[in-house]
Amino acid sequence: MGAGEIIELPPSATTMPSVHDPENGLWMPRIALADGLWDQLEDILGKMGVGAVNSSGSFIGSSAAGHFDLYINGSGQHEDYTIDTLEHLVSDLEKMKQYHIIFVPCSDGDNTKLFFDSRLRENIRQYVALGGKFYVTDWSAEWEDVVFPEFIQFSPSHDTRADATENDFNGGNGSPPYTSEEARAIDLDLSAWIDGQNGPLVGSSYVDGTIDAKDFTVEGNWDHIQSLPKIEIGMDEEGLPVFEEAHVWVKGDWSAGEGPIHPLTVTFEPIGCGRVLYSTYHTAESEHVGLVPQERVLLYLLMEIGECKAGPVVID
């Protein structure tokens, strides 16, 4: 293939499987998704063919069956199609282990039991340690911050300190909201992948345009990441300390033209092959056809999130 040469590929070569059918060479992760009120992450799955969406781009709840499992987390759009509550799921580590990925998008769920029941927090930590992928967005921040408080430092008004006790846990509901008008893909591979793609753009009534990886808009931010400390997570086989620092995928401004850009999407690996992903924004902010840049970031991470980073064996 020469420089600038265009090769047309059939859909089968560029489409992720939407069903798990190993006998026919089709593999997809087992997914649990908490039915959230404000972040319709299931819309993205439906647009990928994992379930289905209607002509407006909104997920059809009944189509989840056979593709992924929905759980109730506060008020949701598809409660009639949920199989249980998120609280019951994280109360049962064996049930959690049935899933490769657990999504906890932004919602209004009352998660005080997470604050006071150490068993729930330990189950999530064990799930990740065993290789599970745990994805959290904006106002569901407590599902990341209370369980792994040391890796992400939010603004003081909604941060849970690393040395917090039950009385100091924070709900993670950050305010005020903001639109990041100067967002950019910091990860080089993500930047190369998303740059130049054509699709609906935020801030243009979702009119199609060309995505600039170094300058796009991210809507629906509700939390503020201030810093990402380097954390000692254990020792290697030679007795030397091993450190982990959250990897930044996307950064953006809190107020256009005023000050530096900050992390918006990050991942970290507390130990082993498991991974935690957190984004400050609604991945799917509102109903629309196609995938806006922030939704394409999730699509990329769904393809990447199964990869284990190279590194030393950590002795816990």
Order of alpha helices (4+ residues) and beta strands (2+ residues): alpha-beta-alpha-beta-beta-alpha-alpha-beta-alpha-alpha-beta-alpha-beta-beta-alpha-beta-beta-beta-beta-beta-beta-beta-beta-beta-alpha
